[in-house]
Structures are given as C-alpha cells and as structure tokens.
Amino acid sequence: MSEKKKIIIDTDPGMDDTLAIVLAAKSRAVELLGISSVAGNYPIEVTTKNALKTLELIGRTEIPVSRGMGKPLARPLAKDPFSHGSDGQAEIHLPEPVIQPTGKHGVDQIIDLVREHPGEVTVITLGPLTN
C-alpha cells in the first residue's frame, strides 16, 4: 500500500462535518494529523467540543484538536440552531468530552503541522475559511 495522504481538517462540526471527521479518522488512505475548529453554524465553544466528542466516540483521542477563530473576519457570526439541532450534532447529545483542546490556536496548529511535513499536507476546509 502506498503512503497515507497527510491531512488536517479545519471545521465547524455540525452533523455533516462530524461524519467527515469519522470517515477521515477511520480511513486507511489518510493520516489525520489534526483538527482545527472554527466558528460557523455554531459558536467556537460548541464546534471545538463537537470535534473532541467525536474523537472520543471513535477512540481516536490522540488526534490533536486546536480551537481556532471564534468569529468571522468581516461580519457577525450567523446563528443556525435549526440545521444541526441544539447540540450541533443532530440531537445525539454525546457525553461531555474528557480530552481537551491542545491550547495552541488552530491557525498555529495548521502552520506547525504544515512546517513539520513540508509539501505533504492537504488542509481540508469544511467550515468558514477564517482560520
């Protein structure tokens, strides 16, 4: 088998991005180096927590999650409590995560991981492109 494609997911996990995280983390074709959260359909506290909950659910807690930008650069944060439910994950209400974000800003995590693997990383942007 050829070498795995190295990826970073930059995301605002609602139910669609949650599925993308699960598929990437379980894939034999990619190495998920990290996740950076961003405010999107939900505030940054919710999106970061949803990324952590998802990794705990699938047993991939070694994947670092870093909290990124908490608001858009040029407009107010949109509010959408309807598309993905009150928890942002289709009302599945996963348990509160035990793992925590890295403490590094999401933007810095992206930069650091790309520098660690020059020319090898694909950043998959699933949320707003603020990070």
C-alpha positions as MATLAB code, in Angstrom:
seq = 'MSEKKKIIIDTDPGMDDTLAIVLAAKSRAVELLGISSVAGNYPIEVTTKNALKTLELIGRTEIPVSRGMGKPLARPLAKDPFSHGSDGQAEIHLPEPVIQPTGKHGVDQIIDLVREHPGEVTVITLGPLTN';
ca = [
       0.000    0.000    0.000;
       1.240    3.492   -0.782;
       1.963    6.042    1.914;
      -1.073    7.622    3.535;
      -2.068   11.140    2.491;
      -1.472   13.554    5.385;
      -4.455   15.796    6.111;
      -5.632   18.465    8.525;
      -9.355   19.107    8.889;
     -10.398   22.703    9.544;
     -14.025   22.510   10.590;
     -17.133   23.765   12.379;
     -18.567   20.356   13.231;
     -22.236   20.028   12.775;
     -23.534   16.607   11.812;
     -22.027   16.723    8.304;
     -18.531   17.657    9.464;
     -18.804   15.131   12.297;
     -19.275   12.413    9.685;
     -16.291   13.718    7.719;
     -14.112   13.541   10.848;
     -15.204    9.953   11.500;
     -14.527    8.891    7.903;
     -11.101   10.557    7.816;
     -10.047    9.225   11.218;
     -11.072    5.686   10.258;
      -9.676    5.773    6.711;
      -6.710    3.623    5.760;
      -5.885    6.082    2.971;
      -5.243    9.178    5.087;
      -3.389   10.186    8.224;
      -5.395   12.775   10.121;
      -2.673   14.949   11.651;
      -5.000   17.322   13.456;
      -8.281   19.173   13.608;
      -8.676   22.930   13.907;
     -12.084   24.220   14.897;
     -13.710   27.412   13.684;
     -16.952   29.210   14.496;
     -19.537   28.629   11.806;
     -23.091   27.419   12.199;
     -22.353   27.288   15.935;
     -20.066   29.228   18.303;
     -16.452   28.121   18.678;
     -17.112   26.541   22.091;
     -19.669   24.183   20.513;
     -17.652   23.338   17.402;
     -14.495   22.617   19.394;
     -16.405   20.468   21.861;
     -18.087   18.571   18.990;
     -14.701   17.725   17.446;
     -13.468   16.429   20.817;
     -16.664   14.431   21.436;
     -16.401   12.831   18.011;
     -12.798   11.714   18.521;
     -13.662   10.255   21.928;
     -16.626    8.399   20.448;
     -14.434    6.651   17.881;
     -11.425    6.119   20.133;
      -9.032    8.476   18.313;
      -8.142   10.794   21.176;
      -4.501   11.030   20.059;
      -5.536   13.357   17.203;
      -4.928   16.922   18.390;
      -7.791   19.419   18.306;
      -6.986   23.130   18.427;
      -9.523   25.883   18.852;
      -9.376   28.388   16.017;
     -11.115   31.649   15.175;
     -14.213   32.419   17.226;
     -15.839   34.860   14.827;
     -15.819   35.790   11.153;
     -13.384   38.451    9.970;
     -15.888   40.804    8.337;
     -19.446   40.079    9.513;
     -21.337   38.961   12.620;
     -21.419   35.262   13.430;
     -24.509   33.647   11.878;
     -26.818   31.722   14.171;
     -28.326   28.481   12.898;
     -29.810   26.384   15.704;
     -32.091   24.554   13.270;
     -29.996   22.711   10.672;
     -27.966   20.582   13.065;
     -30.083   20.646   16.227;
     -29.389   22.188   19.609;
     -26.108   20.285   20.075;
     -24.869   20.791   16.520;
     -24.798   17.019   16.021;
     -28.416   16.182   15.152;
     -29.566   15.905   18.762;
     -27.397   12.888   19.643;
     -26.084   14.705   22.744;
     -22.803   12.859   23.142;
     -21.250   12.933   26.625;
     -19.084   15.887   27.551;
     -15.523   15.246   26.341;
     -12.764   14.266   28.731;
      -9.997   15.310   26.348;
      -9.247   18.998   25.912;
      -8.076   21.176   23.033;
      -4.310   21.460   22.741;
      -4.107   25.040   23.987;
      -2.478   26.009   20.697;
      -4.508   28.278   18.413;
      -5.985   26.448   15.412;
      -4.126   28.700   12.973;
      -0.818   27.926   14.696;
      -1.570   24.200   14.641;
      -2.133   24.329   10.878;
       1.107   26.258   10.350;
       3.133   23.974   12.632;
       1.838   20.745   11.071;
       2.463   22.001    7.534;
       6.003   23.009    8.515;
       6.595   19.576   10.102;
       5.562   17.892    6.835;
       6.564   20.308    4.030;
       4.843   19.634    0.731;
       2.921   16.670    2.148;
      -0.173   18.117    3.842;
      -3.620   18.788    2.442;
      -5.808   21.113    4.510;
      -9.438   20.114    4.136;
     -11.640   23.098    4.923;
     -15.165   22.098    5.867;
     -16.254   25.286    7.635;
     -15.729   29.006    7.124;
     -12.267   29.833    5.830;
     -11.464   32.100    8.781;
      -8.528   30.014   10.052;
];
